[in-house]
């Protein structure tokens, strides 16, 4: 069971790590064009164009993008966000269940085994809430660009950062609990 949780957690974490590592090497590499289809029509595998970074994401640039790319904005709102919502519940649920399961295996230090199970669910729950709030805010902005202002952009940045931090901490929590679950109870004399 612990090995399955460890492998699952690493499998979840690696795409995030790979994405971050790929960004500095350009658009084509970050799209992973040699591994994934880059377009729907034939040919499916192409080398994406390298372009300069777009404008900084702020209220004005987002409003401009939504108005200039209404079909993309609609697809984002109706196809991508619902799948992301499903994903956040699966991922957060996995991290919460993995944490509580692994905490139950810990025999040393004894103080950790005495914590109530809900403690280990806090980070995954905060991740779920912040990712859900981010998705809801994005839906609102995509559907009503007139609602976008500097405060909305700031709130989006805040919930995005909260999501990233709590997801990272949740994954680290699972990995640490997994490692600690292998420490035998007899180790407590050290």
N, C-alpha and C positions, 0 to 999 in steps of 0.2 A: 504494500500500500504506500509506504513512504517513498519508495523508488518511483512509483507511478506519479505521485504528486511532484516529486523533484523534477522528473523528466517533463511533465506537463507544464510546470512553471517555467522551466528553461525554454521550452518550445514557445511559450507565450511571450517571454521576454526578448528572445533573439530578434524577431522582426522589428521591434522598436529600436534595438541596438543597431541592427544592420541599416535601418533607415537613417539614423543619425550619422553613422559612419559614411554612408554613400553620398550624402548631400554635398560635401565639399568637392566631389569629383564630377559635378555637373549634372545637368538635367537628364541626359541619356542614362547615366549610371544610376541616378536616384530613381528613375523609372524602372530600372532593372530590365532593360529592353532585351537582353539576351535570354532572360528566363521567363518573361511574361509577354503576352500579346500587348502591343502598344496601340492597336486600333481595332475597331470592330470589323471593318471591311478588309477585303483581300488587297494587298498582303497584310496578314495579321501582325507579322513581326517586321518592324521597321526601326531605323535608327532615329530616335526623336531629335528634333532640332535643338541645338543649344541656343538659348536666348538669355539675354541679360535678365537679372532679377526684375520682377515687376515692381510697381510702386509699393511703398510701405502700406501695410494694412491699417487703415484708419477709417473713420466714419465716411469721409468723402470718397475715398477710393473704393470702399465696399459698395456704396450706393451706385457709383459709376459702373462697377463691374456687374452688379445685379441688373441694372438698366440696359447695359450693352450685351449681356449674356443671359437674357431671360429664360431661354430654354435650358441652359446649364443650371441656372438657379432653381428652376422648377424641378429638374432631375435630381439635384442635390437634396431638395426638400422632400420629394416624394419617393425617391429610391434609396439614396445613400443614408439619410438620417434615420429612417425606420430600421434599416439594417444595423446601424450603429447603436441604436437603442437596444435592439435585441442582443448585440454583442456585449454591451456594457453590463447587462444583467447576467449573461452567462459568465463573463470574465469576473465580475465582482462576486457573484455567487461561488464560483470556483475558488477564488482567493479566500473568501470567508470560511467556506467548508474545509478547505485545505489547512488553513490556519488553526481552526478549532480541532480538527482531527489530529494534526501534528502536535499541538499543545498537549493533547491527551497522552501522547507517547513519551513526553518529557519526564524523566525521573531525576534529573540533576540539572540545574540547581532546583531543589525542592520548592523554593519560593515561587518559581514560575508555574509549577504544576498546581499551585493553590489558587492561581488567578481564576476568576470566573470566565467561562467560555466566551461570554459576550465581549470581553475586553479585546479578544483577538479578531472580532468582527468589525471593530470601530473603523480602522483604516479602509478596509474594503467598502464599508457602507458610505463613508465620506467620499470615496472615489465614485461610487454609483450615483450618489446625489449630485456631485459636482459635474460628472459627465452628462447626466440627465439634464441638469440645469443648462449646461452648455448647448446641448442639442435643442432644447426648447427655445433658448435665446436665438440660436441660428435659424430655427424654423420661423420664428417671429420676424427676424430681420429679412429673411429671404422672401417672405410673403408680404411684408409691409416695409419697404425700404424707407418710407417716410418716418418710421419709428426709430431709425438709426440716427444717433447723435454721439457726441464725444463720450457721454456717460455710458451709453450702451456698449460702445467699443471698449471702454475701461472695464465694465462688468464682464464682458466676454473675455478679456485678457486675464482678469482675476480668476474666473471659474476655470479657464483653460489651464492656468498655472496650478491651481488647486488640484485639478484632475491629474495633471502630470506628476505632481509631487506625491499625492496620495497613492496613485497607481505604482509609482516607483517604490515607495515605502511599503506598500502591500506586498509587492513581489519580493523585496528584501526580507520582509517579515517571514514570508513562507519559506524562503531559502534558509534563513537563520533557524527557524523552528525545526526545519527538516534536519539540518546539521546537528542541532542540539538533541534531537530525538534519538540520535545514534550514540549519545554519551551514556554509558551504563550507570546505573544507580550506585554501583560500588565505587565510582569515580569521586563520590562526594567526600571521601577522606582526604583529598588533595587540597 
